[in-house]
Every structure is written in structure tokens, then in C-alpha cells.
Amino acid sequence: MKLIVPPLLLLFFYSCHPKPHYKEDHQIIEVKRATKSPIIDGKGNENSWNVTEWHPLDQNWLGPSYDYNDFNGRYKLNWDEDYLYLLVEIIDDSLYDRVKDPLKLWWNDDSLQVFIDEDNSGGLHQKSHNAFGYHIALDGNVVDLSESKAPKLFNEHILSAKTQHGNQTTWEMAITLYDDSYSEKSKNQTTVLETNKKIGFALAYCDNDGSIERENYIGSVFVPGEDKNQAWVNADIFGTLVLK
């Protein structure tokens, strides 16, 4: 006998079992495992960095066009079971930290922003820790929005150091990863990294040459459409790292 399912019952079934969110992988970068964990000193002179390729930081998400002397950026990645390592070289003719309080107007100072989606699931993260959007200030403070959407320091998540030679700043970081069960009210387990793991990732730089607001916001991934300032809300635009 043929079973006939009433339409209202089908509607109830699909409402209780929503379609899982799916992120399309793009800007896929294969990340080599470090032969030896780098010393985080802002120099980036270990052999594990020397055999790793550079990637451009060249997508203007906000602001007018700029020339090479005003800004130019590139980055490298490495990993071991404890950390995702990041090396960034920035050419910037003016480093500006207007507001000294790390929890006020932090996005308008010169800073790096590292976006991490531990399980590469994509989706919204403005009101949750489905993904993180860390601002790393010139003084090393690490800021992201808390679960209550208030700014909060997450300095324990990223160890960083930087060196400066003329208008070139070299940033070196060891980033600890947490999955989307992360809660600010409890003790959280860090993610142990392993081969073939996928991680959602994007990098950005806030460039301010002395204004009240940043002049440019330069990212590592292409964002289609007119609104390119989406990374702080939507992890779907992140690229995909594959650990090798």
C-alpha cells in the first residue's frame, strides 16, 4: 500500500530538521607542517618559514585606491599540533595608534585582523564564537567581540611579536584554535591540529595614516559584490586552509 504523507506533516519534519549550513571552499591554501616550531620573535628567520610560500594581502575591502609605498602586504602559514603559525610582512608608511584603550575604536587604528573558523563550517559569527575575528593591535593586545557583543581581550588565544625596519613591519604569531563550543563562562579545550584538517581563514589589515577613521581595510580574500566588509559577520567569505 502506498503511504501518503500529509503536507503539514512534511512541513513539520523539515522545520525540525533544517538543512545544514554548507560553506563552499574557495581560495584553498595547502599549509605545510613546520619541521620545527618557530620562535615567536617577529623575525621569521627559521628554515620552516624559508621553505614556505608567500600569499598576497591585496584585496581592498574598504577605502580608496592606494599605492605601494602607502601599503603592501603578504603572509605565510605553518602549523604543528598545537598552533597555526602566521608570518606577515607589512609595508606601511605610517603606523598610527590613536586610541590607547584597546577596547575602544580598535578597528580604526593600524592593526592586523585574523579570522579563524576552526571547523571551516562558515555561517554567521557576529553573535557567537562560530568563528573568531581577532584584531591584533600594535601593542599586541588581541580584541574580538564577546558573546554579549561587547569588546573583550583574547590575549591568551594568540602569542605575537613584531619587528620594524624602516616602513616594513614583520609580525609573527602562534594562534591557538578553539571549536564552536567555546564559551567564555567555562574552561575550553584547545583543538589539536592534524593532517588534512580544513580551517576557515582570512587575514586583513586596518590602515590609518593619521585620520579619525581608518582609510583602508585590506583583506586576503576576494569578496564578490559591493559590500566587501563582511568578514566580521559572515565566515562564508573566509578562504580554506588544508593542513598538509
SVG drawing of the C-alpha trace seen along z (x, -y; Angstrom):
<svg xmlns="http://www.w3.org/2000/svg" viewBox="-2 -63 69 65">
<polyline fill="none" stroke="black" stroke-width="0.4" points="0.0,0.0 1.4,-3.4 2.0,-5.7 0.6,-9.2 2.3,-11.8 0.1,-14.9 1.8,-18.2 1.5,-19.6 3.5,-16.7 6.2,-17.2 6.4,-20.9 6.8,-19.9 9.6,-17.4 11.6,-19.9 11.2,-22.7 12.5,-20.3 15.4,-19.1 16.7,-22.3 19.2,-21.9 22.7,-22.0 24.8,-25.1 27.4,-24.5 30.4,-26.6 31.8,-26.5 35.6,-26.1 37.5,-28.9 41.0,-30.4 42.2,-27.0 45.7,-27.1 47.7,-24.0 49.7,-24.7 52.9,-22.7 53.6,-21.3 56.5,-23.0 59.6,-20.9 60.5,-22.8 58.2,-25.1 59.3,-28.7 60.3,-31.0 57.8,-33.8 60.1,-36.8 58.9,-38.8 61.9,-37.8 60.6,-34.8 64.1,-33.5 63.6,-29.8 64.1,-27.3 60.4,-26.3 59.5,-29.8 62.2,-29.9 60.6,-26.9 57.0,-28.3 55.5,-30.4 54.1,-33.9 50.5,-34.8 49.3,-38.3 47.3,-40.6 45.9,-42.8 42.0,-42.9 40.8,-46.4 37.7,-45.8 37.1,-49.4 38.6,-52.8 40.1,-54.5 42.8,-53.1 46.3,-53.2 49.9,-52.9 52.7,-50.5 54.5,-52.9 51.3,-53.5 50.6,-49.8 51.7,-46.4 51.3,-43.1 52.0,-39.4 51.8,-36.4 53.0,-32.8 51.4,-30.0 52.7,-26.9 51.3,-24.6 52.0,-21.9 49.6,-20.0 49.3,-22.9 49.3,-26.1 48.6,-27.7 51.6,-29.9 51.3,-33.1 54.1,-35.3 53.1,-38.7 55.1,-41.4 53.5,-44.8 54.8,-47.9 53.1,-50.9 54.5,-54.4 52.7,-55.4 51.8,-53.4 49.1,-55.1 47.5,-54.2 45.1,-57.0 43.1,-55.4 45.3,-53.8 42.4,-52.0 42.4,-48.6 38.6,-48.2 37.7,-51.5 37.6,-52.1 40.2,-49.4 39.2,-48.9 40.3,-52.5 44.0,-52.0 46.6,-50.3 46.2,-46.6 46.1,-43.1 42.9,-41.1 42.9,-37.3 39.7,-35.4 39.6,-31.8 36.8,-29.3 38.1,-26.2 35.9,-23.6 35.5,-25.6 31.8,-25.4 31.1,-29.0 28.0,-30.9 27.3,-33.9 29.5,-34.6 28.8,-38.2 26.8,-37.0 28.7,-33.7 32.1,-32.0 31.2,-30.0 34.3,-31.8 36.7,-34.4 37.7,-37.8 40.8,-38.8 42.2,-42.3 45.9,-42.3 46.9,-45.9 50.3,-47.4 50.9,-46.8 50.0,-43.1 46.5,-43.3 44.0,-40.9 40.4,-42.1 37.2,-40.4 33.6,-40.7 32.3,-38.6 29.2,-36.5 27.3,-39.6 28.7,-41.6 31.0,-43.7 34.7,-44.1 36.9,-41.7 40.6,-40.8 41.5,-37.4 45.3,-37.7 45.6,-34.1 44.5,-32.9 47.4,-34.5 51.0,-34.9 52.6,-37.5 55.7,-39.6 56.7,-42.1 59.9,-43.9 60.2,-47.0 62.8,-48.1 62.0,-51.4 58.5,-51.2 58.4,-47.3 56.8,-45.6 57.1,-41.8 54.5,-40.1 54.9,-36.6 52.1,-34.7 51.2,-31.4 47.4,-31.0 45.5,-28.6 42.3,-27.2 39.0,-26.5 35.9,-24.9 32.4,-26.5 31.6,-25.1 33.8,-27.8 32.3,-29.5 33.6,-32.5 32.0,-31.1 33.9,-27.8 37.3,-26.2 37.8,-25.3 39.8,-22.6 42.1,-23.7 41.9,-22.0 44.7,-19.5 45.7,-20.1 46.2,-17.2 46.9,-16.4 44.0,-17.1 42.1,-19.3 40.3,-22.2 40.2,-25.6 38.3,-28.7 40.8,-31.6 41.1,-35.2 43.6,-38.0 43.1,-41.7 44.9,-45.0 43.4,-48.2 45.4,-51.1 45.2,-54.5 47.7,-57.2 46.6,-59.7 42.8,-60.2 39.9,-59.8 38.9,-56.7 40.9,-54.1 41.5,-55.0 41.6,-51.4 40.7,-47.9 42.7,-45.4 41.9,-41.7 43.4,-38.4 40.3,-37.0 38.2,-38.3 34.6,-39.2 32.1,-39.5 29.5,-42.2 29.5,-45.8 29.6,-45.1 33.1,-43.7 33.2,-44.4 31.6,-41.1 34.3,-39.0 33.4,-40.3 29.9,-38.9 30.0,-36.1 32.5,-33.2 31.3,-32.1 33.7,-34.5 36.8,-33.1 39.2,-31.1 40.0,-27.5 43.3,-26.2 44.1,-22.5 46.8,-21.2 49.5,-19.1"/>
</svg>
